[in-house]
Each structure stands twice: as structure tokens, then as C-alpha cells.
Amino acid sequence: MNINLHLTGELETFVNELVERGLAANKTEAVRLALTRYYETRQRTGGVQREALEQSTIEAHWNNPSDEKAEIFYKKRYL
């Protein structure tokens, strides 16, 4: 799925910071990461087990690998 998204203000700054800090390879990856974390948090509060969420996050990432930085980040975070 493709989405065109225009961010301004604090959200734009946040996305740029994720890229600058090396937590995401590009702005698209930064938005995907933030959305995934939001989803995980929401699911956790709904009673979904943490292990299942972490596994689904890893699988979602590997279906859309972007570069080595993202790979290293996900391995450190989830494995």
C-alpha cells in the first residue's frame, strides 16, 4: 500500500530526528516504525501477548527490508 503523507511541525521534526539518529534509514521507515510502535502499544493494552506482537513486528520488517541500519536496529530491539 502506498500513502502520500504531509507532516508539519512536531511530527515532521520527530520523523527527521529518527532518521538523523540512525533509528530509521529514511522518512518512510521512520513513519513505519512509529506506526508499528503505536500499534504494539495499543495491542498490549488490549491484552495481546507481547511475544506475538514482537514476532509480527519482526515479520513485517523482513517483508520490507530497507537497509542494514534498519536490520541492525530491529535485531537489537526484538531479538
Residue frames as qw, qx, qy, qz and C-alpha x, y, z in Angstrom:
[[0.000, 0.890, 0.455, 0.000, 0.00, 0.00, 0.00],
 [0.415, 0.202, -0.002, 0.887, 1.30, 3.45, -0.87],
 [0.184, -0.868, -0.435, 0.153, 0.33, 6.58, 1.04],
 [0.327, 0.515, -0.050, 0.791, 1.31, 10.19, 0.42],
 [0.510, -0.704, -0.434, 0.237, 1.64, 11.89, 3.77],
 [0.234, 0.667, -0.107, 0.699, 2.37, 15.52, 4.54],
 [0.619, -0.571, -0.420, 0.339, 3.68, 16.16, 8.05],
 [0.160, 0.741, -0.113, 0.643, 4.46, 19.50, 9.61],
 [0.447, -0.742, 0.214, -0.452, 5.56, 20.82, 12.97],
 [0.503, -0.532, 0.644, -0.220, 6.45, 18.41, 15.74],
 [0.919, 0.138, 0.362, -0.073, 5.62, 15.31, 13.72],
 [0.667, 0.708, -0.169, 0.161, 7.94, 16.37, 10.91],
 [0.060, -0.775, 0.561, -0.284, 10.69, 17.11, 13.44],
 [0.752, -0.304, 0.544, -0.214, 10.18, 13.73, 15.12],
 [0.914, 0.367, 0.169, 0.034, 10.43, 11.83, 11.83],
 [0.452, 0.793, -0.323, 0.250, 13.58, 13.75, 10.83],
 [0.339, -0.682, 0.584, -0.282, 15.15, 13.01, 14.24],
 [0.908, -0.075, 0.400, -0.098, 14.55, 9.27, 13.86],
 [0.805, 0.558, -0.015, 0.201, 16.42, 9.36, 10.55],
 [0.164, 0.839, -0.395, 0.337, 19.23, 11.58, 11.87],
 [0.545, -0.560, 0.564, -0.268, 19.75, 9.34, 14.92],
 [0.236, 0.355, -0.880, -0.208, 20.05, 6.31, 12.66],
 [0.463, 0.068, 0.771, -0.432, 16.96, 4.58, 14.04],
 [0.689, 0.558, 0.436, -0.153, 15.40, 4.59, 10.59],
 [0.587, 0.031, 0.471, 0.658, 17.00, 4.53, 7.17],
 [0.036, 0.254, 0.365, 0.895, 14.65, 7.12, 5.69],
 [0.360, -0.072, 0.225, -0.903, 11.43, 9.00, 6.41],
 [0.746, -0.061, -0.444, -0.492, 9.24, 6.16, 5.18],
 [0.631, -0.030, -0.727, 0.267, 10.95, 3.73, 7.54],
 [0.043, 0.086, -0.508, 0.856, 10.61, 6.26, 10.41],
 [0.580, -0.089, -0.019, -0.810, 6.84, 6.54, 9.88],
 [0.783, -0.027, -0.587, -0.204, 6.54, 2.74, 9.61],
 [0.438, 0.053, -0.715, 0.542, 8.49, 2.35, 12.85],
 [0.193, -0.079, 0.371, -0.905, 6.36, 4.91, 14.70],
 [0.704, -0.057, -0.231, -0.669, 3.13, 3.37, 13.44],
 [0.714, 0.010, -0.698, 0.044, 4.31, -0.11, 14.41],
 [0.234, 0.044, -0.667, 0.706, 5.16, 1.05, 17.93],
 [0.437, -0.077, 0.140, -0.885, 1.79, 2.75, 18.26],
 [0.775, -0.024, -0.461, -0.431, 0.07, -0.43, 17.11],
 [0.571, 0.040, -0.755, 0.320, 2.08, -2.57, 19.55],
 [0.026, -0.071, 0.525, -0.847, 1.22, -0.29, 22.46],
 [0.604, -0.040, -0.047, -0.795, -2.43, -0.32, 21.59],
 [0.780, 0.010, -0.590, -0.207, -2.48, -4.10, 21.22],
 [0.381, 0.091, -0.751, 0.531, -0.66, -4.59, 24.53],
 [0.255, -0.040, 0.421, -0.870, -3.23, -2.54, 26.37],
 [0.737, 0.035, -0.215, -0.640, -5.89, -4.68, 24.71],
 [0.809, -0.292, 0.458, -0.226, -4.46, -7.85, 26.25],
 [0.858, 0.463, -0.221, 0.010, -2.47, -9.22, 23.30],
 [0.841, -0.415, 0.125, 0.323, 0.64, -11.11, 24.38],
 [0.077, -0.865, 0.342, 0.359, 3.94, -9.30, 23.89],
 [0.490, -0.250, 0.749, 0.369, 5.70, -12.22, 22.18],
 [0.514, 0.545, 0.642, 0.165, 3.14, -12.40, 19.41],
 [0.184, 0.966, 0.089, -0.155, 3.45, -8.66, 18.77],
 [0.267, -0.720, 0.522, 0.372, 7.21, -8.73, 18.66],
 [0.534, 0.025, 0.778, 0.330, 7.18, -11.64, 16.23],
 [0.437, 0.744, 0.500, 0.080, 4.65, -9.91, 13.96],
 [0.006, 0.953, -0.139, -0.268, 6.75, -6.74, 14.01],
 [0.398, -0.468, 0.681, 0.400, 9.86, -8.67, 13.01],
 [0.522, 0.323, 0.749, 0.250, 7.99, -10.45, 10.23],
 [0.298, 0.904, 0.290, -0.095, 6.54, -7.16, 8.95],
 [0.128, -0.846, 0.371, 0.361, 10.02, -5.66, 8.83],
 [0.442, -0.258, 0.771, 0.379, 11.58, -8.58, 6.99],
 [0.505, 0.579, 0.628, 0.121, 8.85, -8.38, 4.37],
 [0.278, 0.933, 0.111, 0.198, 10.02, -4.79, 3.69],
 [0.693, -0.412, 0.027, 0.592, 13.75, -4.61, 4.43],
 [0.270, 0.962, 0.045, -0.004, 15.24, -1.23, 3.61],
 [0.434, 0.711, -0.466, 0.298, 18.89, -1.39, 4.61],
 [0.635, 0.046, -0.655, 0.408, 21.47, -2.64, 7.12],
 [0.054, -0.259, 0.422, -0.867, 20.77, 0.10, 9.68],
 [0.704, -0.203, -0.034, -0.680, 17.15, -0.95, 9.97],
 [0.848, 0.012, -0.530, -0.027, 18.17, -4.63, 10.14],
 [0.418, 0.169, -0.622, 0.640, 20.62, -3.96, 12.97],
 [0.311, -0.256, 0.266, -0.876, 18.07, -1.83, 14.84],
 [0.815, -0.158, -0.190, -0.523, 15.37, -4.50, 14.65],
 [0.767, 0.060, -0.607, 0.201, 17.76, -7.28, 15.69],
 [0.205, 0.191, -0.568, 0.774, 18.87, -5.30, 18.76],
 [0.439, -0.188, 0.167, -0.863, 15.32, -4.31, 19.65],
 [0.836, -0.046, -0.044, -0.546, 13.47, -7.57, 19.09],
 [0.883, 0.137, -0.447, 0.037, 15.96, -10.42, 19.24]]
